[in-house]
Amino acid sequence: MTQKDIQQKDRRNPYSNNPRFTLDLTEKKSLQLFEKNIGFSAKDKSKILNFAIKNKTDKRLVRQIIVPGKEIRKIIENAGYNLQLFSKVTNFFRSERKMSKQTFKNSILKHVKDKKLIIYFQ
């Protein structure tokens, strides 16, 4: 799982002496991975999970690009690209905001044609 929040509850499981845990998945990708790797055997729970996946947006709060935008901008400039191709990400290039990996793919890698550079960024 990529984003998960596991908390032990203060109260015990009423059906056994084992502690009770809560798993809170908030991103679409995490829900998809849960469905693929764990899933539910109960049809009603599977239906609810599928509904949640279908209605989630691709917005990600956890999977962020770690490298500062200024460094990415230098790499792109050194590769000979005009920064006007990347007009939607100027704040990222000035390191004023972070960017999710999905947005990075859609806003930057989409415009990069150099295969070596694409491999470098992935």
Phi, psi and omega per residue, in radians:
M1 nan 2.504 3.135
T2 -1.602 -0.932 3.079
Q3 -1.976 2.072 3.115
K4 -2.566 2.628 3.135
D5 -2.312 1.804 -3.119
I6 -1.844 2.170 -3.117
Q7 -2.215 2.401 3.028
Q8 -1.507 2.273 3.125
K9 -1.385 2.638 3.120
D10 -1.190 -0.597 -3.100
R11 -1.549 2.748 -3.131
R12 -1.495 2.797 3.008
N13 -1.167 2.176 -3.081
P14 -1.172 -0.261 -3.087
Y15 -1.737 -0.093 3.108
S16 -2.778 3.101 3.102
N17 -1.561 0.041 -3.130
N18 -1.351 2.592 3.074
P19 -1.189 2.770 -3.123
R20 -1.882 2.447 -3.128
F21 -2.179 2.652 3.089
T22 -2.110 2.323 3.101
L23 -1.947 2.125 -3.086
D24 -2.047 1.875 3.130
L25 -1.849 2.213 -3.048
T26 -2.049 -0.209 -3.106
E27 -1.859 2.609 -3.120
K28 -0.988 -0.793 -3.114
K29 -1.071 -0.714 3.115
S30 -1.117 -0.718 3.101
L31 -1.128 -0.699 3.117
Q32 -1.119 -0.728 3.109
L33 -1.148 -0.670 3.085
F34 -1.076 -0.813 -3.138
E35 -1.069 -0.759 -3.088
K36 -1.214 -0.775 -2.993
N37 -1.683 -0.412 -3.095
I38 -2.163 -1.151 3.097
G39 1.204 -3.084 3.096
F40 -2.160 2.548 3.043
S41 -1.526 -0.452 3.126
A42 -1.321 2.228 -3.086
K43 -1.093 -0.668 -3.122
D44 -1.152 -0.671 3.102
K45 -1.214 -0.677 3.089
S46 -1.088 -0.685 3.131
K47 -1.125 -0.760 3.113
I48 -1.120 -0.722 3.112
L49 -1.091 -0.810 3.120
N50 -1.072 -0.684 3.094
F51 -1.101 -0.750 3.130
A52 -1.113 -0.735 3.127
I53 -1.112 -0.792 -3.109
K54 -1.069 -0.632 -3.036
N55 -1.681 -0.019 3.092
K56 -1.404 2.566 3.036
T57 -1.492 2.985 3.120
D58 -1.519 0.119 3.140
K59 -1.070 2.354 -3.111
R60 -2.213 2.353 3.125
L61 -1.858 -0.292 -3.049
V62 -1.792 -0.781 -3.058
R63 -1.370 1.361 -3.103
Q64 -1.799 2.663 3.033
I65 -1.237 2.218 -3.074
I66 -1.420 -0.655 -3.084
V67 -1.176 2.333 3.112
P68 -1.050 2.546 -3.118
G69 -1.021 -0.576 3.130
K70 -1.044 -0.674 3.131
E71 -1.216 -0.698 3.093
I72 -1.087 -0.754 3.123
R73 -1.027 -0.775 3.129
K74 -1.050 -0.751 3.141
I75 -1.088 -0.765 -3.124
I76 -1.176 -0.732 3.103
E77 -1.116 -0.750 3.128
N78 -1.132 -0.437 3.105
A79 -1.425 -0.082 3.064
G80 1.636 0.203 -3.130
Y81 -1.481 2.527 3.071
N82 -1.465 2.233 -3.090
L83 -1.152 -0.248 3.094
Q84 -1.156 -0.375 3.057
L85 -1.126 -0.400 -3.020
F86 -1.989 0.807 -3.024
S87 -1.115 -0.427 -3.093
K88 -1.401 -0.156 -3.022
V89 -2.131 0.449 -3.102
T90 -1.081 -0.646 3.099
N91 -1.126 -0.620 3.088
F92 -1.160 -0.749 3.138
F93 -1.128 -0.399 3.080
R94 -1.650 0.139 -3.114
S95 1.013 0.573 3.111
E96 -1.574 -0.279 3.091
R97 -2.645 2.827 3.085
K98 -1.580 3.009 -3.115
M99 -2.503 2.417 3.089
S100 -1.302 2.781 3.129
K101 -1.095 -0.634 3.134
Q102 -1.150 -0.753 3.103
T103 -1.157 -0.669 3.086
F104 -1.019 -0.783 3.107
K105 -1.065 -0.827 -3.058
N106 -1.315 -0.541 -3.038
S107 -1.744 -0.444 -3.082
I108 -2.010 -1.009 -3.073
L109 -1.074 -0.482 3.138
K110 -1.067 -0.535 -3.090
H111 -1.630 -0.220 -3.107
V112 -1.520 2.186 -3.118
K113 -1.797 -0.291 -3.122
D114 -1.280 1.967 -3.071
K115 -1.079 -0.619 3.112
K116 -1.105 -0.699 3.129
L117 -1.185 -0.703 3.101
I118 -1.073 -0.794 3.129
I119 -1.099 -0.705 3.128
Y120 -1.045 -0.755 -3.112
F121 -1.299 -0.440 -3.115
Q122 -1.502 nan nan
